[in-house]
């Protein structure tokens, strides 16, 4: 059992994400880079943690799906701009990931790892410089908020992927 599983049982419990037909389990062990398909970032600013809301009412940490040939840092830079209008000002620090075992016979996109991929979480310092770019083929972000860490976790509670618990894990690891 992972040392944090007792403190965060809902985050580390095996789960199923019906929307993606994925069996998931959270880990703090870092997988090989080529198995990371998605990244979300606990973004630290001088005033708190960045959280987003889209036009469907979902609350989330900025991030998204890797494009062909993209490095993790390129993915993060692109998604932060698209979803939060933010720019990295420091390095990415590993936090953990959901290991996703896909039930579908083919990957969501041909370039993504399959049948196992990881939805990674990092912590990083950012500055918000502009409104989200909201590309037409992406999520339409309606709100970007900066909240104190516990308020950010509470704001994210009840969303898929145990996002509030991801922020609390970052707090417990003294990363925020």
C-alpha positions as a Markdown table, in Angstrom:
| # | Residue | x | y | z |
|---|---|---|---|---|
| 1 | Unk | 0.0 | 0.0 | 0.0 |
| 2 | Unk | 1.3 | 3.5 | -0.8 |
| 3 | Unk | 2.1 | 5.6 | 2.2 |
| 4 | Unk | -0.5 | 8.3 | 1.2 |
| 5 | Unk | -3.3 | 5.9 | 0.5 |
| 6 | Unk | -4.4 | 5.8 | 4.2 |
| 7 | Unk | -4.6 | 9.6 | 4.4 |
| 8 | Unk | -6.4 | 9.9 | 1.0 |
| 9 | Unk | -8.4 | 6.7 | 0.6 |
| 10 | Unk | -10.8 | 8.1 | -2.1 |
| 11 | Unk | -7.9 | 9.3 | -4.3 |
| 12 | Unk | -6.0 | 6.0 | -4.1 |
| 13 | Unk | -8.9 | 3.6 | -4.2 |
| 14 | Unk | -9.4 | 1.7 | -7.5 |
| 15 | Unk | -12.0 | 3.4 | -9.6 |
| 16 | Unk | -13.8 | 3.5 | -12.9 |
| 17 | Unk | -14.3 | 6.5 | -15.1 |
| 18 | Unk | -17.4 | 5.6 | -17.1 |
| 19 | Unk | -17.0 | 8.6 | -19.5 |
| 20 | Unk | -13.7 | 7.1 | -20.8 |
| 21 | Unk | -14.3 | 3.5 | -20.1 |
| 22 | Unk | -11.2 | 3.5 | -17.9 |
| 23 | Unk | -10.2 | 1.5 | -14.8 |
| 24 | Unk | -8.0 | 3.8 | -12.7 |
| 25 | Unk | -5.8 | 3.8 | -9.7 |
| 26 | Unk | -3.7 | 6.7 | -8.3 |
| 27 | Unk | 0.0 | 6.4 | -7.7 |
| 28 | Unk | 2.8 | 8.7 | -6.7 |
| 29 | Unk | 5.3 | 6.5 | -8.7 |
| 30 | Unk | 6.4 | 8.3 | -11.9 |
| 31 | Unk | 5.8 | 6.2 | -15.1 |
| 32 | Unk | 7.9 | 6.3 | -18.2 |
| 33 | Unk | 7.3 | 9.6 | -20.1 |
| 34 | Unk | 5.9 | 7.8 | -23.2 |
| 35 | Unk | 3.0 | 6.4 | -21.1 |
| 36 | Unk | 1.7 | 9.9 | -20.0 |
| 37 | Unk | -1.3 | 10.9 | -22.2 |
| 38 | Unk | -2.8 | 13.7 | -20.1 |
| 39 | Unk | -1.5 | 16.2 | -17.6 |
| 40 | Unk | -3.1 | 18.5 | -15.1 |
| 41 | Unk | -1.2 | 21.1 | -13.0 |
| 42 | Unk | -1.6 | 22.4 | -9.5 |
| 43 | Unk | -0.6 | 25.9 | -10.5 |
| 44 | Unk | 0.8 | 28.0 | -7.8 |
| 45 | Unk | 0.6 | 31.8 | -8.0 |
| 46 | Unk | 1.5 | 34.5 | -5.5 |
| 47 | Unk | -2.2 | 34.5 | -4.4 |
| 48 | Unk | -3.1 | 30.8 | -4.4 |
| 49 | Unk | -4.0 | 27.9 | -6.7 |
| 50 | Unk | -5.5 | 28.3 | -10.2 |
| 51 | Unk | -8.8 | 26.5 | -10.8 |
| 52 | Unk | -11.0 | 26.6 | -13.9 |
| 53 | Unk | -14.7 | 26.1 | -14.8 |
| 54 | Unk | -15.9 | 25.3 | -18.3 |
| 55 | Unk | -19.2 | 26.0 | -20.1 |
| 56 | Unk | -20.5 | 22.6 | -19.0 |
| 57 | Unk | -20.0 | 23.4 | -15.3 |
| 58 | Unk | -17.0 | 21.2 | -14.8 |
| 59 | Unk | -14.4 | 22.4 | -12.3 |
| 60 | Unk | -10.8 | 21.4 | -12.9 |
| 61 | Unk | -7.1 | 22.0 | -12.7 |
| 62 | Unk | -5.7 | 23.4 | -16.0 |
| 63 | Unk | -4.3 | 20.7 | -18.3 |
| 64 | Unk | -5.3 | 18.3 | -21.1 |
| 65 | Unk | -4.4 | 15.7 | -23.6 |
| 66 | Unk | -1.0 | 15.3 | -25.3 |
| 67 | Unk | -0.6 | 16.1 | -29.0 |
| 68 | Unk | 1.6 | 14.0 | -31.3 |
| 69 | Unk | 5.3 | 14.6 | -30.6 |
| 70 | Unk | 4.7 | 16.9 | -27.7 |
| 71 | Unk | 6.9 | 16.9 | -24.6 |
| 72 | Unk | 5.3 | 17.1 | -21.2 |
| 73 | Unk | 6.6 | 20.7 | -20.8 |
| 74 | Unk | 5.2 | 21.7 | -24.3 |
| 75 | Unk | 1.8 | 20.1 | -23.3 |
| 76 | Unk | 1.7 | 22.0 | -20.1 |
| 77 | Unk | 2.7 | 25.3 | -21.7 |
| 78 | Unk | 0.0 | 24.9 | -24.4 |
| 79 | Unk | -2.8 | 23.8 | -22.0 |
| 80 | Unk | -2.0 | 26.5 | -19.4 |
| 81 | Unk | -2.4 | 29.2 | -22.1 |
| 82 | Unk | -5.5 | 27.6 | -23.5 |
| 83 | Unk | -7.3 | 27.0 | -20.2 |
| 84 | Unk | -6.0 | 29.6 | -17.8 |
| 85 | Unk | -4.1 | 32.3 | -19.8 |
| 86 | Unk | -1.1 | 31.3 | -17.7 |
| 87 | Unk | 2.6 | 30.9 | -18.3 |
| 88 | Unk | 5.1 | 28.7 | -16.4 |
| 89 | Unk | 7.6 | 30.5 | -14.3 |
| 90 | Unk | 9.3 | 27.5 | -12.8 |
| 91 | Unk | 10.0 | 23.8 | -13.3 |
| 92 | Unk | 7.3 | 21.1 | -13.1 |
| 93 | Unk | 7.4 | 19.0 | -9.9 |
| 94 | Unk | 6.0 | 15.5 | -10.1 |
| 95 | Unk | 2.9 | 14.9 | -7.8 |
| 96 | Unk | 1.3 | 11.6 | -9.0 |
| 97 | Unk | -0.9 | 10.1 | -11.7 |
| 98 | Unk | -4.0 | 8.0 | -12.3 |
| 99 | Unk | -2.9 | 4.8 | -14.1 |
| 100 | Unk | -5.7 | 4.2 | -16.7 |
| 101 | Unk | -6.3 | 0.8 | -18.0 |
| 102 | Unk | -8.5 | 1.2 | -21.1 |
| 103 | Unk | -11.5 | -1.0 | -21.8 |
| 104 | Unk | -11.9 | 0.3 | -25.3 |
| 105 | Unk | -10.2 | -1.7 | -28.0 |
| 106 | Unk | -8.4 | 1.4 | -29.5 |
| 107 | Unk | -6.8 | 4.6 | -28.1 |
| 108 | Unk | -8.8 | 7.8 | -27.9 |
| 109 | Unk | -6.4 | 9.2 | -30.4 |
| 110 | Unk | -4.0 | 7.1 | -32.5 |
| 111 | Unk | -0.8 | 8.6 | -31.0 |
| 112 | Unk | -1.8 | 8.0 | -27.4 |
| 113 | Unk | -0.5 | 5.1 | -25.3 |
| 114 | Unk | -2.9 | 2.1 | -25.1 |
| 115 | Unk | -4.1 | -0.1 | -23.3 |
| 116 | Unk | -2.3 | 1.6 | -20.4 |
| 117 | Unk | -1.8 | 5.3 | -20.0 |
| 118 | Unk | -1.2 | 7.8 | -17.2 |
| 119 | Unk | -3.1 | 11.0 | -16.4 |
| 120 | Unk | -0.3 | 12.9 | -14.6 |
| 121 | Unk | -0.4 | 15.7 | -12.0 |
| 122 | Unk | 2.4 | 18.2 | -11.6 |
| 123 | Unk | 2.9 | 21.2 | -9.4 |
| 124 | Unk | 4.4 | 24.4 | -10.9 |
| 125 | Unk | 4.6 | 28.1 | -10.4 |
| 126 | Unk | 2.7 | 30.2 | -13.0 |
| 127 | Unk | 1.6 | 33.7 | -13.7 |
| 128 | Unk | -1.8 | 34.5 | -15.3 |
| 129 | Unk | -1.1 | 36.9 | -18.2 |
| 130 | Unk | -4.3 | 36.9 | -20.2 |
| 131 | Unk | -7.7 | 35.3 | -20.6 |
| 132 | Unk | -7.8 | 31.7 | -21.7 |
| 133 | Unk | -7.4 | 31.3 | -25.5 |
| 134 | Unk | -10.2 | 28.8 | -25.6 |
| 135 | Unk | -9.4 | 27.2 | -29.0 |
| 136 | Unk | -12.5 | 26.0 | -30.9 |
| 137 | Unk | -11.5 | 22.3 | -30.6 |
| 138 | Unk | -10.9 | 22.5 | -26.9 |
| 139 | Unk | -12.8 | 23.1 | -23.7 |
| 140 | Unk | -14.5 | 26.5 | -23.4 |
| 141 | Unk | -13.3 | 27.9 | -20.1 |
| 142 | Unk | -15.7 | 30.4 | -18.5 |
| 143 | Unk | -14.0 | 31.1 | -15.2 |
| 144 | Unk | -10.4 | 31.1 | -14.0 |
| 145 | Unk | -10.0 | 31.6 | -10.3 |
| 146 | Unk | -7.1 | 31.9 | -7.9 |
| 147 | Unk | -8.0 | 30.5 | -4.5 |
| 148 | Unk | -6.1 | 29.6 | -1.3 |
| 149 | Unk | -5.2 | 25.9 | -1.4 |
| 150 | Unk | -7.9 | 24.6 | 0.9 |
| 151 | Unk | -10.6 | 26.8 | -0.8 |
| 152 | Unk | -9.3 | 25.4 | -4.2 |
| 153 | Unk | -9.6 | 21.8 | -2.9 |
| 154 | Unk | -13.1 | 22.5 | -1.7 |
| 155 | Unk | -14.1 | 24.2 | -5.0 |
| 156 | Unk | -12.9 | 21.0 | -6.8 |
| 157 | Unk | -14.5 | 18.5 | -4.5 |
| 158 | Unk | -17.1 | 16.3 | -6.1 |
| 159 | Unk | -15.6 | 16.5 | -9.5 |
| 160 | Unk | -14.4 | 13.5 | -11.4 |
| 161 | Unk | -10.9 | 12.2 | -10.8 |
| 162 | Unk | -10.9 | 13.3 | -7.1 |
| 163 | Unk | -9.3 | 16.6 | -8.1 |
| 164 | Unk | -9.9 | 18.2 | -4.6 |
| 165 | Unk | -7.8 | 15.3 | -3.1 |
| 166 | Unk | -5.0 | 16.0 | -5.6 |
| 167 | Unk | -4.7 | 19.5 | -4.3 |
| 168 | Unk | -4.8 | 18.2 | -0.7 |
| 169 | Unk | -2.0 | 15.7 | -1.6 |
| 170 | Unk | 0.1 | 18.6 | -2.9 |
| 171 | Unk | -0.6 | 20.3 | 0.4 |
| 172 | Unk | 0.4 | 17.3 | 2.5 |
| 173 | Unk | 3.6 | 17.0 | 0.5 |
| 174 | Unk | 4.3 | 20.7 | 1.2 |
| 175 | Unk | 4.3 | 21.5 | -2.5 |
| 176 | Unk | 1.7 | 24.3 | -2.1 |
